[in-house]
């Protein structure tokens, strides 16, 4: 069950558990082959800074994917 909070809880120094390590930021380049969990295989057609990428899935289907790129994986 996921929390409905928009932010993550801070780690207490007295906690016996290790602090959560944030996922590394994914960086994509134009022309790179990628796999999307829902759409399938595609190729990066443009990069909008580090905030979004446009992926061409063929057949004229373009999809703009915004960071943190949870469903997009580099091949």
PDB file of N, CA, C, O and CB in Angstrom:
ATOM      1  N   UNK A   1       0.831  -1.175   0.000  1.00  0.00           N
ATOM      2  CA  UNK A   1       0.000   0.000   0.000  1.00  0.00           C
ATOM      3  C   UNK A   1       0.876   1.238   0.000  1.00  0.00           C
ATOM      4  O   UNK A   1       1.772   1.370   0.834  1.00  0.00           O
ATOM      5  CB  UNK A   1      -0.946  -0.002   1.199  1.00  0.00           C
ATOM      6  N   UNK A   2       0.624   2.134  -0.919  1.00  0.00           N
ATOM      7  CA  UNK A   2       1.438   3.334  -1.019  1.00  0.00           C
ATOM      8  C   UNK A   2       0.805   4.481  -0.261  1.00  0.00           C
ATOM      9  O   UNK A   2      -0.416   4.596  -0.151  1.00  0.00           O
ATOM     10  CB  UNK A   2       1.644   3.719  -2.472  1.00  0.00           C
ATOM     11  N   UNK A   3       1.677   5.322   0.253  1.00  0.00           N
ATOM     12  CA  UNK A   3       1.215   6.489   0.991  1.00  0.00           C
ATOM     13  C   UNK A   3       0.665   7.539   0.033  1.00  0.00           C
ATOM     14  O   UNK A   3       1.103   7.624  -1.115  1.00  0.00           O
ATOM     15  CB  UNK A   3       2.352   7.078   1.837  1.00  0.00           C
ATOM     16  N   UNK A   4      -0.281   8.329   0.495  1.00  0.00           N
ATOM     17  CA  UNK A   4      -0.845   9.379  -0.348  1.00  0.00           C
ATOM     18  C   UNK A   4      -0.067  10.684  -0.221  1.00  0.00           C
ATOM     19  O   UNK A   4      -0.456  11.699  -0.798  1.00  0.00           O
ATOM     20  CB  UNK A   4      -2.305   9.611   0.010  1.00  0.00           C
ATOM     21  N   UNK A   5       1.012  10.661   0.521  1.00  0.00           N
ATOM     22  CA  UNK A   5       1.828  11.862   0.687  1.00  0.00           C
ATOM     23  C   UNK A   5       2.597  12.178  -0.582  1.00  0.00           C
ATOM     24  O   UNK A   5       3.042  11.275  -1.290  1.00  0.00           O
ATOM     25  CB  UNK A   5       2.795  11.694   1.856  1.00  0.00           C
ATOM     26  N   UNK A   6       2.752  13.466  -0.867  1.00  0.00           N
ATOM     27  CA  UNK A   6       3.483  13.882  -2.051  1.00  0.00           C
ATOM     28  C   UNK A   6       4.987  13.870  -1.809  1.00  0.00           C
ATOM     29  O   UNK A   6       5.768  13.804  -2.758  1.00  0.00           O
ATOM     30  CB  UNK A   6       3.036  15.265  -2.484  1.00  0.00           C
ATOM     31  N   UNK A   7       5.397  13.933  -0.541  1.00  0.00           N
ATOM     32  CA  UNK A   7       6.816  13.939  -0.210  1.00  0.00           C
ATOM     33  C   UNK A   7       7.176  12.656   0.523  1.00  0.00           C
ATOM     34  O   UNK A   7       6.303  11.929   0.996  1.00  0.00           O
ATOM     35  CB  UNK A   7       7.177  15.173   0.645  1.00  0.00           C
ATOM     36  N   UNK A   8       8.469  12.391   0.608  1.00  0.00           N
ATOM     37  CA  UNK A   8       8.916  11.214   1.339  1.00  0.00           C
ATOM     38  C   UNK A   8       9.215  11.605   2.781  1.00  0.00           C
ATOM     39  O   UNK A   8       9.522  12.760   3.077  1.00  0.00           O
ATOM     40  CB  UNK A   8      10.163  10.583   0.667  1.00  0.00           C
ATOM     41  N   UNK A   9       9.123  10.649   3.645  1.00  0.00           N
ATOM     42  CA  UNK A   9       9.410  10.921   5.049  1.00  0.00           C
ATOM     43  C   UNK A   9      10.907  11.052   5.255  1.00  0.00           C
ATOM     44  O   UNK A   9      11.697  10.378   4.593  1.00  0.00           O
ATOM     45  CB  UNK A   9       8.838   9.813   5.950  1.00  0.00           C
ATOM     46  N   UNK A  10      11.286  11.910   6.162  1.00  0.00           N
ATOM     47  CA  UNK A  10      12.713  12.077   6.439  1.00  0.00           C
ATOM     48  C   UNK A  10      13.200  10.920   7.298  1.00  0.00           C
ATOM     49  O   UNK A  10      12.427  10.311   8.038  1.00  0.00           O
ATOM     50  CB  UNK A  10      12.989  13.433   7.143  1.00  0.00           C
ATOM     51  N   UNK A  11      14.475  10.627   7.192  1.00  0.00           N
ATOM     52  CA  UNK A  11      15.079   9.531   7.930  1.00  0.00           C
ATOM     53  C   UNK A  11      15.533  10.047   9.289  1.00  0.00           C
ATOM     54  O   UNK A  11      16.223  11.063   9.372  1.00  0.00           O
ATOM     55  CB  UNK A  11      16.266   8.911   7.144  1.00  0.00           C
ATOM     56  N   UNK A  12      15.148   9.351  10.351  1.00  0.00           N
ATOM     57  CA  UNK A  12      15.560   9.740  11.695  1.00  0.00           C
ATOM     58  C   UNK A  12      16.906   9.113  12.028  1.00  0.00           C
ATOM     59  O   UNK A  12      17.163   7.960  11.681  1.00  0.00           O
ATOM     60  CB  UNK A  12      14.501   9.327  12.735  1.00  0.00           C
ATOM     61  N   UNK A  13      17.756   9.868  12.694  1.00  0.00           N
ATOM     62  CA  UNK A  13      19.086   9.381  13.045  1.00  0.00           C
ATOM     63  C   UNK A  13      19.014   8.180  13.987  1.00  0.00           C
ATOM     64  O   UNK A  13      19.932   7.360  14.002  1.00  0.00           O
ATOM     65  CB  UNK A  13      19.903  10.498  13.685  1.00  0.00           C
ATOM     66  N   UNK A  14      17.966   8.063  14.755  1.00  0.00           N
ATOM     67  CA  UNK A  14      17.831   6.960  15.707  1.00  0.00           C
ATOM     68  C   UNK A  14      17.176   5.720  15.097  1.00  0.00           C
ATOM     69  O   UNK A  14      16.999   4.717  15.789  1.00  0.00           O
ATOM     70  CB  UNK A  14      17.030   7.416  16.901  1.00  0.00           C
ATOM     71  N   UNK A  15      16.817   5.774  13.827  1.00  0.00           N
ATOM     72  CA  UNK A  15      16.151   4.656  13.175  1.00  0.00           C
ATOM     73  C   UNK A  15      17.110   3.486  12.973  1.00  0.00           C
ATOM     74  O   UNK A  15      18.267   3.699  12.612  1.00  0.00           O
ATOM     75  CB  UNK A  15      15.568   5.097  11.836  1.00  0.00           C
ATOM     76  N   UNK A  16      16.650   2.246  13.200  1.00  0.00           N
ATOM     77  CA  UNK A  16      17.509   1.082  12.970  1.00  0.00           C
ATOM     78  C   UNK A  16      17.596   0.704  11.489  1.00  0.00           C
ATOM     79  O   UNK A  16      18.378  -0.171  11.117  1.00  0.00           O
ATOM     80  CB  UNK A  16      16.997  -0.103  13.769  1.00  0.00           C
ATOM     81  N   UNK A  17      16.801   1.358  10.650  1.00  0.00           N
ATOM     82  CA  UNK A  17      16.779   1.044   9.231  1.00  0.00           C
ATOM     83  C   UNK A  17      17.681   1.990   8.451  1.00  0.00           C
ATOM     84  O   UNK A  17      17.892   3.136   8.848  1.00  0.00           O
ATOM     85  CB  UNK A  17      15.354   1.110   8.693  1.00  0.00           C
ATOM     86  N   UNK A  18      18.207   1.497   7.341  1.00  0.00           N
ATOM     87  CA  UNK A  18      19.053   2.323   6.486  1.00  0.00           C
ATOM     88  C   UNK A  18      18.187   3.352   5.759  1.00  0.00           C
ATOM     89  O   UNK A  18      17.027   3.075   5.456  1.00  0.00           O
ATOM     90  CB  UNK A  18      19.839   1.446   5.468  1.00  0.00           C
ATOM     91  N   UNK A  19      18.739   4.539   5.477  1.00  0.00           N
ATOM     92  CA  UNK A  19      17.954   5.537   4.728  1.00  0.00           C
ATOM     93  C   UNK A  19      17.739   5.074   3.297  1.00  0.00           C
ATOM     94  O   UNK A  19      18.570   4.360   2.736  1.00  0.00           O
ATOM     95  CB  UNK A  19      18.659   6.916   4.738  1.00  0.00           C
ATOM     96  N   UNK A  20      16.613   5.486   2.706  1.00  0.00           N
ATOM     97  CA  UNK A  20      16.301   5.123   1.323  1.00  0.00           C
ATOM     98  C   UNK A  20      17.267   5.838   0.384  1.00  0.00           C
ATOM     99  O   UNK A  20      17.483   7.045   0.493  1.00  0.00           O
ATOM    100  CB  UNK A  20      14.827   5.480   0.971  1.00  0.00           C
ATOM    101  N   UNK A  21      17.837   5.079  -0.528  1.00  0.00           N
ATOM    102  CA  UNK A  21      18.755   5.635  -1.509  1.00  0.00           C
ATOM    103  C   UNK A  21      17.939   6.026  -2.741  1.00  0.00           C
ATOM    104  O   UNK A  21      17.238   5.187  -3.307  1.00  0.00           O
ATOM    105  CB  UNK A  21      19.894   4.613  -1.874  1.00  0.00           C
ATOM    106  N   UNK A  22      18.021   7.291  -3.162  1.00  0.00           N
ATOM    107  CA  UNK A  22      17.237   7.689  -4.338  1.00  0.00           C
ATOM    108  C   UNK A  22      17.749   7.000  -5.601  1.00  0.00           C
ATOM    109  O   UNK A  22      18.940   6.714  -5.728  1.00  0.00           O
ATOM    110  CB  UNK A  22      17.280   9.216  -4.519  1.00  0.00           C
ATOM    111  N   UNK A  23      16.836   6.740  -6.528  1.00  0.00           N
ATOM    112  CA  UNK A  23      17.216   6.125  -7.796  1.00  0.00           C
ATOM    113  C   UNK A  23      18.109   7.079  -8.579  1.00  0.00           C
ATOM    114  O   UNK A  23      17.899   8.291  -8.537  1.00  0.00           O
ATOM    115  CB  UNK A  23      15.963   5.747  -8.623  1.00  0.00           C
ATOM    116  N   UNK A  24      19.109   6.548  -9.297  1.00  0.00           N
ATOM    117  CA  UNK A  24      19.958   7.432 -10.104  1.00  0.00           C
ATOM    118  C   UNK A  24      19.141   8.074 -11.223  1.00  0.00           C
ATOM    119  O   UNK A  24      18.207   7.467 -11.747  1.00  0.00           O
ATOM    120  CB  UNK A  24      21.156   6.650 -10.696  1.00  0.00           C
ATOM    121  N   UNK A  25      19.495   9.287 -11.578  1.00  0.00           N
ATOM    122  CA  UNK A  25      18.800  10.009 -12.638  1.00  0.00           C
ATOM    123  C   UNK A  25      19.210   9.424 -13.979  1.00  0.00           C
ATOM    124  O   UNK A  25      20.398   9.317 -14.281  1.00  0.00           O
ATOM    125  CB  UNK A  25      19.108  11.532 -12.580  1.00  0.00           C
ATOM    126  N   UNK A  26      18.221   9.045 -14.780  1.00  0.00           N
ATOM    127  CA  UNK A  26      18.493   8.464 -16.088  1.00  0.00           C
ATOM    128  C   UNK A  26      18.764   9.572 -17.086  1.00  0.00           C
ATOM    129  O   UNK A  26      18.075  10.592 -17.102  1.00  0.00           O
ATOM    130  CB  UNK A  26      17.318   7.583 -16.559  1.00  0.00           C
ATOM    131  N   UNK A  27      19.786   9.361 -17.930  1.00  0.00           N
ATOM    132  CA  UNK A  27      20.150  10.324 -18.968  1.00  0.00           C
ATOM    133  C   UNK A  27      20.073   9.606 -20.307  1.00  0.00           C
ATOM    134  O   UNK A  27      20.637   8.525 -20.480  1.00  0.00           O
ATOM    135  CB  UNK A  27      21.583  10.929 -18.724  1.00  0.00           C
ATOM    136  N   UNK A  28      19.367  10.220 -21.254  1.00  0.00           N
ATOM    137  CA  UNK A  28      19.207   9.631 -22.575  1.00  0.00           C
ATOM    138  C   UNK A  28      19.794  10.553 -23.635  1.00  0.00           C
ATOM    139  O   UNK A  28      19.843  11.770 -23.451  1.00  0.00           O
ATOM    140  CB  UNK A  28      17.725   9.348 -22.868  1.00  0.00           C
ATOM    141  N   UNK A  29      20.241   9.968 -24.749  1.00  0.00           N
ATOM    142  CA  UNK A  29      20.798  10.727 -25.867  1.00  0.00           C
ATOM    143  C   UNK A  29      19.941  10.497 -27.109  1.00  0.00           C
ATOM    144  O   UNK A  29      19.272   9.472 -27.234  1.00  0.00           O
ATOM    145  CB  UNK A  29      22.277  10.320 -26.134  1.00  0.00           C
ATOM    146  N   UNK A  30      19.970  11.460 -28.019  1.00  0.00           N
ATOM    147  CA  UNK A  30      19.225  11.353 -29.273  1.00  0.00           C
ATOM    148  C   UNK A  30      19.742  10.151 -30.054  1.00  0.00           C
ATOM    149  O   UNK A  30      20.951   9.971 -30.196  1.00  0.00           O
ATOM    150  CB  UNK A  30      19.350  12.658 -30.116  1.00  0.00           C
ATOM    151  N   UNK A  31      18.829   9.335 -30.559  1.00  0.00           N
ATOM    152  CA  UNK A  31      19.193   8.152 -31.335  1.00  0.00           C
ATOM    153  C   UNK A  31      19.322   6.886 -30.514  1.00  0.00           C
ATOM    154  O   UNK A  31      19.484   5.803 -31.076  1.00  0.00           O
ATOM    155  CB  UNK A  31      20.468   8.397 -32.041  1.00  0.00           C
ATOM    156  N   UNK A  32      19.255   6.996 -29.208  1.00  0.00           N
ATOM    157  CA  UNK A  32      19.404   5.838 -28.328  1.00  0.00           C
ATOM    158  C   UNK A  32      18.151   4.964 -28.378  1.00  0.00           C
ATOM    159  O   UNK A  32      17.032   5.478 -28.384  1.00  0.00           O
ATOM    160  CB  UNK A  32      19.685   6.291 -26.878  1.00  0.00           C
ATOM    161  N   UNK A  33      18.341   3.638 -28.415  1.00  0.00           N
ATOM    162  CA  UNK A  33      17.220   2.702 -28.412  1.00  0.00           C
ATOM    163  C   UNK A  33      16.749   2.518 -26.975  1.00  0.00           C
ATOM    164  O   UNK A  33      17.558   2.381 -26.057  1.00  0.00           O
ATOM    165  CB  UNK A  33      17.623   1.332 -29.051  1.00  0.00           C
ATOM    166  N   UNK A  34      15.416   2.517 -26.790  1.00  0.00           N
ATOM    167  CA  UNK A  34      14.834   2.384 -25.460  1.00  0.00           C
ATOM    168  C   UNK A  34      13.649   1.428 -25.503  1.00  0.00           C
ATOM    169  O   UNK A  34      13.120   1.108 -26.567  1.00  0.00           O
ATOM    170  CB  UNK A  34      14.401   3.759 -24.912  1.00  0.00           C
ATOM    171  N   UNK A  35      13.254   0.988 -24.330  1.00  0.00           N
ATOM    172  CA  UNK A  35      12.078   0.154 -24.174  1.00  0.00           C
ATOM    173  C   UNK A  35      11.157   0.832 -23.170  1.00  0.00           C
ATOM    174  O   UNK A  35      11.586   1.237 -22.090  1.00  0.00           O
ATOM    175  CB  UNK A  35      12.458  -1.289 -23.715  1.00  0.00           C
ATOM    176  N   UNK A  36       9.878   0.950 -23.543  1.00  0.00           N
ATOM    177  CA  UNK A  36       8.874   1.535 -22.667  1.00  0.00           C
ATOM    178  C   UNK A  36       7.989   0.397 -22.170  1.00  0.00           C
ATOM    179  O   UNK A  36       7.616  -0.477 -22.952  1.00  0.00           O
ATOM    180  CB  UNK A  36       8.032   2.644 -23.407  1.00  0.00           C
ATOM    181  N   UNK A  37       7.648   0.394 -20.881  1.00  0.00           N
ATOM    182  CA  UNK A  37       6.879  -0.699 -20.295  1.00  0.00           C
ATOM    183  C   UNK A  37       5.541  -0.918 -20.987  1.00  0.00           C
ATOM    184  O   UNK A  37       5.093  -2.059 -21.103  1.00  0.00           O
ATOM    185  CB  UNK A  37       6.649  -0.435 -18.833  1.00  0.00           C
ATOM    186  N   UNK A  38       4.899   0.138 -21.445  1.00  0.00           N
ATOM    187  CA  UNK A  38       3.576   0.006 -22.066  1.00  0.00           C
ATOM    188  C   UNK A  38       3.642   0.040 -23.593  1.00  0.00           C
ATOM    189  O   UNK A  38       2.938  -0.722 -24.255  1.00  0.00           O
ATOM    190  CB  UNK A  38       2.659   1.113 -21.571  1.00  0.00           C
ATOM    191  N   UNK A  39       4.475   0.910 -24.160  1.00  0.00           N
ATOM    192  CA  UNK A  39       4.492   1.148 -25.606  1.00  0.00           C
ATOM    193  C   UNK A  39       5.437   0.227 -26.379  1.00  0.00           C
ATOM    194  O   UNK A  39       5.233   0.011 -27.574  1.00  0.00           O
ATOM    195  CB  UNK A  39       4.873   2.569 -25.868  1.00  0.00           C
ATOM    196  N   UNK A  40       6.458  -0.316 -25.730  1.00  0.00           N
ATOM    197  CA  UNK A  40       7.376  -1.223 -26.415  1.00  0.00           C
ATOM    198  C   UNK A  40       8.684  -0.547 -26.795  1.00  0.00           C
ATOM    199  O   UNK A  40       9.147   0.362 -26.105  1.00  0.00           O
ATOM    200  CB  UNK A  40       6.719  -1.784 -27.651  1.00  0.00           C
ATOM    201  N   UNK A  41       9.287  -1.002 -27.913  1.00  0.00           N
ATOM    202  CA  UNK A  41      10.592  -0.509 -28.355  1.00  0.00           C
ATOM    203  C   UNK A  41      10.463   0.801 -29.116  1.00  0.00           C
ATOM    204  O   UNK A  41       9.503   1.022 -29.854  1.00  0.00           O
ATOM    205  CB  UNK A  41      11.284  -1.550 -29.228  1.00  0.00           C
ATOM    206  N   UNK A  42      11.455   1.665 -28.918  1.00  0.00           N
ATOM    207  CA  UNK A  42      11.456   2.943 -29.606  1.00  0.00           C
ATOM    208  C   UNK A  42      12.847   3.529 -29.652  1.00  0.00           C
ATOM    209  O   UNK A  42      13.814   2.922 -29.191  1.00  0.00           O
ATOM    210  CB  UNK A  42      10.504   3.911 -28.935  1.00  0.00           C
ATOM    211  N   UNK A  43      12.934   4.732 -30.222  1.00  0.00           N
ATOM    212  CA  UNK A  43      14.207   5.433 -30.344  1.00  0.00           C
ATOM    213  C   UNK A  43      13.998   6.880 -29.910  1.00  0.00           C
ATOM    214  O   UNK A  43      12.998   7.504 -30.264  1.00  0.00           O
ATOM    215  CB  UNK A  43      14.762   5.357 -31.806  1.00  0.00           C
ATOM    216  N   UNK A  44      14.949   7.409 -29.138  1.00  0.00           N
ATOM    217  CA  UNK A  44      14.868   8.796 -28.666  1.00  0.00           C
ATOM    218  C   UNK A  44      15.025   9.716 -29.871  1.00  0.00           C
ATOM    219  O   UNK A  44      16.018   9.633 -30.594  1.00  0.00           O
ATOM    220  CB  UNK A  44      15.964   9.100 -27.577  1.00  0.00           C
ATOM    221  N   UNK A  45      14.036  10.603 -30.090  1.00  0.00           N
ATOM    222  CA  UNK A  45      14.125  11.528 -31.219  1.00  0.00           C
ATOM    223  C   UNK A  45      14.543  12.924 -30.773  1.00  0.00           C
ATOM    224  O   UNK A  45      15.128  13.666 -31.562  1.00  0.00           O
ATOM    225  CB  UNK A  45      12.790  11.597 -31.947  1.00  0.00           C
ATOM    226  N   UNK A  46      14.258  13.299 -29.525  1.00  0.00           N
ATOM    227  CA  UNK A  46      14.753  14.584 -29.005  1.00  0.00           C
ATOM    228  C   UNK A  46      14.774  14.544 -27.486  1.00  0.00           C
ATOM    229  O   UNK A  46      14.038  13.793 -26.847  1.00  0.00           O
ATOM    230  CB  UNK A  46      13.874  15.767 -29.504  1.00  0.00           C
ATOM    231  N   UNK A  47      15.651  15.386 -26.929  1.00  0.00           N
ATOM    232  CA  UNK A  47      15.802  15.493 -25.486  1.00  0.00           C
ATOM    233  C   UNK A  47      15.520  16.933 -25.091  1.00  0.00           C
ATOM    234  O   UNK A  47      16.138  17.855 -25.621  1.00  0.00           O
ATOM    235  CB  UNK A  47      17.225  15.048 -25.025  1.00  0.00           C
ATOM    236  N   UNK A  48      14.586  17.133 -24.157  1.00  0.00           N
ATOM    237  CA  UNK A  48      14.239  18.461 -23.666  1.00  0.00           C
ATOM    238  C   UNK A  48      14.930  18.690 -22.333  1.00  0.00           C
ATOM    239  O   UNK A  48      14.324  18.523 -21.274  1.00  0.00           O
ATOM    240  CB  UNK A  48      12.701  18.624 -23.527  1.00  0.00           C
ATOM    241  N   UNK A  49      16.204  19.073 -22.387  1.00  0.00           N
ATOM    242  CA  UNK A  49      16.962  19.243 -21.150  1.00  0.00           C
ATOM    243  C   UNK A  49      17.081  17.912 -20.434  1.00  0.00           C
ATOM    244  O   UNK A  49      17.325  16.886 -21.069  1.00  0.00           O
ATOM    245  CB  UNK A  49      16.298  20.291 -20.234  1.00  0.00           C
ATOM    246  N   UNK A  50      16.913  17.916 -19.129  1.00  0.00           N
ATOM    247  CA  UNK A  50      16.909  16.670 -18.382  1.00  0.00           C
ATOM    248  C   UNK A  50      15.527  16.349 -17.870  1.00  0.00           C
ATOM    249  O   UNK A  50      15.359  15.461 -17.035  1.00  0.00           O
ATOM    250  CB  UNK A  50      17.885  16.736 -17.233  1.00  0.00           C
ATOM    251  N   UNK A  51      14.520  17.078 -18.373  1.00  0.00           N
ATOM    252  CA  UNK A  51      13.176  16.929 -17.832  1.00  0.00           C
ATOM    253  C   UNK A  51      12.256  16.050 -18.663  1.00  0.00           C
ATOM    254  O   UNK A  51      11.296  15.498 -18.125  1.00  0.00           O
ATOM    255  CB  UNK A  51      12.560  18.261 -17.684  1.00  0.00           C
ATOM    256  N   UNK A  52      12.517  15.902 -19.953  1.00  0.00           N
ATOM    257  CA  UNK A  52      11.638  15.098 -20.810  1.00  0.00           C
ATOM    258  C   UNK A  52      12.381  14.636 -22.048  1.00  0.00           C
ATOM    259  O   UNK A  52      13.379  15.232 -22.455  1.00  0.00           O
ATOM    260  CB  UNK A  52      10.387  15.897 -21.212  1.00  0.00           C
ATOM    261  N   UNK A  53      11.874  13.557 -22.642  1.00  0.00           N
ATOM    262  CA  UNK A  53      12.387  13.056 -23.916  1.00  0.00           C
ATOM    263  C   UNK A  53      11.199  12.734 -24.812  1.00  0.00           C
ATOM    264  O   UNK A  53      10.112  12.410 -24.333  1.00  0.00           O
ATOM    265  CB  UNK A  53      13.298  11.797 -23.711  1.00  0.00           C
ATOM    266  N   UNK A  54      11.424  12.829 -26.128  1.00  0.00           N
ATOM    267  CA  UNK A  54      10.405  12.438 -27.099  1.00  0.00           C
ATOM    268  C   UNK A  54      10.883  11.147 -27.738  1.00  0.00           C
ATOM    269  O   UNK A  54      11.989  11.078 -28.274  1.00  0.00           O
ATOM    270  CB  UNK A  54      10.153  13.564 -28.181  1.00  0.00           C
ATOM    271  N   UNK A  55      10.034  10.116 -27.677  1.00  0.00           N
ATOM    272  CA  UNK A  55      10.393   8.788 -28.173  1.00  0.00           C
ATOM    273  C   UNK A  55       9.552   8.475 -29.405  1.00  0.00           C
ATOM    274  O   UNK A  55       8.333   8.653 -29.398  1.00  0.00           O
ATOM    275  CB  UNK A  55      10.189   7.701 -27.072  1.00  0.00           C
ATOM    276  N   UNK A  56      10.223   8.001 -30.476  1.00  0.00           N
ATOM    277  CA  UNK A  56       9.552   7.582 -31.705  1.00  0.00           C
ATOM    278  C   UNK A  56       9.385   6.069 -31.647  1.00  0.00           C
ATOM    279  O   UNK A  56      10.368   5.328 -31.601  1.00  0.00           O
ATOM    280  CB  UNK A  56      10.360   8.020 -32.985  1.00  0.00           C
ATOM    281  N   UNK A  57       8.131   5.615 -31.648  1.00  0.00           N
ATOM    282  CA  UNK A  57       7.849   4.183 -31.587  1.00  0.00           C
ATOM    283  C   UNK A  57       7.541   3.595 -32.958  1.00  0.00           C
ATOM    284  O   UNK A  57       7.098   2.451 -33.057  1.00  0.00           O
ATOM    285  CB  UNK A  57       6.692   3.923 -30.651  1.00  0.00           C
ATOM    286  N   UNK A  58       7.770   4.367 -34.012  1.00  0.00           N
ATOM    287  CA  UNK A  58       7.517   3.887 -35.365  1.00  0.00           C
ATOM    288  C   UNK A  58       6.071   4.104 -35.757  1.00  0.00           C
ATOM    289  O   UNK A  58       5.190   4.232 -34.908  1.00  0.00           O
ATOM    290  CB  UNK A  58       7.873   2.416 -35.485  1.00  0.00           C
ATOM    291  N   UNK A  59       5.845   4.143 -37.053  1.00  0.00           N
ATOM    292  CA  UNK A  59       4.486   4.352 -37.550  1.00  0.00           C
ATOM    293  C   UNK A  59       3.957   5.739 -37.247  1.00  0.00           C
ATOM    294  O   UNK A  59       2.743   5.939 -37.202  1.00  0.00           O
ATOM    295  CB  UNK A  59       3.562   3.328 -36.961  1.00  0.00           C
ATOM    296  N   UNK A  60       4.844   6.702 -37.039  1.00  0.00           N
ATOM    297  CA  UNK A  60       4.427   8.071 -36.746  1.00  0.00           C
ATOM    298  C   UNK A  60       3.977   8.290 -35.321  1.00  0.00           C
ATOM    299  O   UNK A  60       3.439   9.352 -35.006  1.00  0.00           O
ATOM    300  CB  UNK A  60       3.335   8.461 -37.656  1.00  0.00           C
ATOM    301  N   UNK A  61       4.177   7.327 -34.455  1.00  0.00           N
ATOM    302  CA  UNK A  61       3.754   7.466 -33.057  1.00  0.00           C
ATOM    303  C   UNK A  61       4.883   8.054 -32.229  1.00  0.00           C
ATOM    304  O   UNK A  61       5.909   7.408 -32.017  1.00  0.00           O
ATOM    305  CB  UNK A  61       3.315   6.102 -32.475  1.00  0.00           C
ATOM    306  N   UNK A  62       4.690   9.289 -31.758  1.00  0.00           N
ATOM    307  CA  UNK A  62       5.649   9.970 -30.896  1.00  0.00           C
ATOM    308  C   UNK A  62       5.042  10.097 -29.511  1.00  0.00           C
ATOM    309  O   UNK A  62       3.846  10.355 -29.370  1.00  0.00           O
ATOM    310  CB  UNK A  62       6.037  11.367 -31.468  1.00  0.00           C
ATOM    311  N   UNK A  63       5.871   9.915 -28.485  1.00  0.00           N
ATOM    312  CA  UNK A  63       5.403  10.016 -27.109  1.00  0.00           C
ATOM    313  C   UNK A  63       6.413  10.832 -26.315  1.00  0.00           C
ATOM    314  O   UNK A  63       7.611  10.551 -26.340  1.00  0.00           O
ATOM    315  CB  UNK A  63       5.200   8.605 -26.476  1.00  0.00           C
ATOM    316  N   UNK A  64       5.914  11.851 -25.607  1.00  0.00           N
ATOM    317  CA  UNK A  64       6.777  12.670 -24.742  1.00  0.00           C
ATOM    318  C   UNK A  64       6.727  12.060 -23.349  1.00  0.00           C
ATOM    319  O   UNK A  64       5.657  11.963 -22.747  1.00  0.00           O
ATOM    320  CB  UNK A  64       6.323  14.192 -24.721  1.00  0.00           C
ATOM    321  N   UNK A  65       7.884  11.650 -22.838  1.00  0.00           N
ATOM    322  CA  UNK A  65       7.986  11.025 -21.527  1.00  0.00           C
ATOM    323  C   UNK A  65       8.741  11.993 -20.617  1.00  0.00           C
ATOM    324  O   UNK A  65       9.843  12.430 -20.946  1.00  0.00           O
ATOM    325  CB  UNK A  65       8.708   9.624 -21.607  1.00  0.00           C
ATOM    326  N   UNK A  66       8.144  12.324 -19.473  1.00  0.00           N
ATOM    327  CA  UNK A  66       8.767  13.259 -18.535  1.00  0.00           C
ATOM    328  C   UNK A  66       9.516  12.516 -17.445  1.00  0.00           C
ATOM    329  O   UNK A  66       9.226  11.356 -17.150  1.00  0.00           O
ATOM    330  CB  UNK A  66       7.716  14.177 -17.914  1.00  0.00           C
ATOM    331  N   UNK A  67      10.489  13.202 -16.847  1.00  0.00           N
ATOM    332  CA  UNK A  67      11.291  12.629 -15.767  1.00  0.00           C
ATOM    333  C   UNK A  67      10.384  12.281 -14.599  1.00  0.00           C
ATOM    334  O   UNK A  67       9.418  13.005 -14.358  1.00  0.00           O
ATOM    335  CB  UNK A  67      12.409  13.608 -15.320  1.00  0.00           C
ATOM    336  N   UNK A  68      10.634  11.254 -13.893  1.00  0.00           N
ATOM    337  CA  UNK A  68      11.857  10.497 -13.664  1.00  0.00           C
ATOM    338  C   UNK A  68      12.037   9.272 -14.553  1.00  0.00           C
ATOM    339  O   UNK A  68      12.869   8.423 -14.233  1.00  0.00           O
ATOM    340  CB  UNK A  68      11.899  10.072 -12.259  1.00  0.00           C
ATOM    341  N   UNK A  69      11.306   9.140 -15.640  1.00  0.00           N
ATOM    342  CA  UNK A  69      11.462   8.075 -16.624  1.00  0.00           C
ATOM    343  C   UNK A  69      11.324   6.683 -16.018  1.00  0.00           C
ATOM    344  O   UNK A  69      12.098   5.787 -16.353  1.00  0.00           O
ATOM    345  CB  UNK A  69      12.800   8.199 -17.298  1.00  0.00           C
ATOM    346  N   UNK A  70      10.351   6.489 -15.132  1.00  0.00           N
ATOM    347  CA  UNK A  70      10.175   5.211 -14.441  1.00  0.00           C
ATOM    348  C   UNK A  70       9.861   4.069 -15.395  1.00  0.00           C
ATOM    349  O   UNK A  70      10.280   2.938 -15.146  1.00  0.00           O
ATOM    350  CB  UNK A  70       9.073   5.327 -13.415  1.00  0.00           C
ATOM    351  N   UNK A  71       9.132   4.327 -16.488  1.00  0.00           N
ATOM    352  CA  UNK A  71       8.730   3.254 -17.400  1.00  0.00           C
ATOM    353  C   UNK A  71       9.628   3.162 -18.637  1.00  0.00           C
ATOM    354  O   UNK A  71       9.333   2.392 -19.551  1.00  0.00           O
ATOM    355  CB  UNK A  71       7.292   3.462 -17.833  1.00  0.00           C
ATOM    356  N   UNK A  72      10.710   3.929 -18.679  1.00  0.00           N
ATOM    357  CA  UNK A  72      11.585   3.964 -19.843  1.00  0.00           C
ATOM    358  C   UNK A  72      12.945   3.390 -19.469  1.00  0.00           C
ATOM    359  O   UNK A  72      13.565   3.802 -18.489  1.00  0.00           O
ATOM    360  CB  UNK A  72      11.729   5.408 -20.385  1.00  0.00           C
ATOM    361  N   UNK A  73      13.400   2.419 -20.281  1.00  0.00           N
ATOM    362  CA  UNK A  73      14.663   1.737 -19.994  1.00  0.00           C
ATOM    363  C   UNK A  73      15.558   1.749 -21.222  1.00  0.00           C
ATOM    364  O   UNK A  73      15.093   1.537 -22.342  1.00  0.00           O
ATOM    365  CB  UNK A  73      14.411   0.289 -19.532  1.00  0.00           C
ATOM    366  N   UNK A  74      16.829   1.996 -21.009  1.00  0.00           N
ATOM    367  CA  UNK A  74      17.802   2.016 -22.093  1.00  0.00           C
ATOM    368  C   UNK A  74      18.156   0.579 -22.497  1.00  0.00           C
ATOM    369  O   UNK A  74      18.211  -0.316 -21.655  1.00  0.00           O
ATOM    370  CB  UNK A  74      19.076   2.800 -21.670  1.00  0.00           C
ATOM    371  N   UNK A  75      18.396   0.373 -23.805  1.00  0.00           N
ATOM    372  CA  UNK A  75      18.766  -0.955 -24.285  1.00  0.00           C
ATOM    373  C   UNK A  75      20.247  -1.031 -24.560  1.00  0.00           C
ATOM    374  O   UNK A  75      20.745  -2.078 -24.974  1.00  0.00           O
ATOM    375  CB  UNK A  75      17.983  -1.313 -25.538  1.00  0.00           C
TER     376      UNK A  75
END
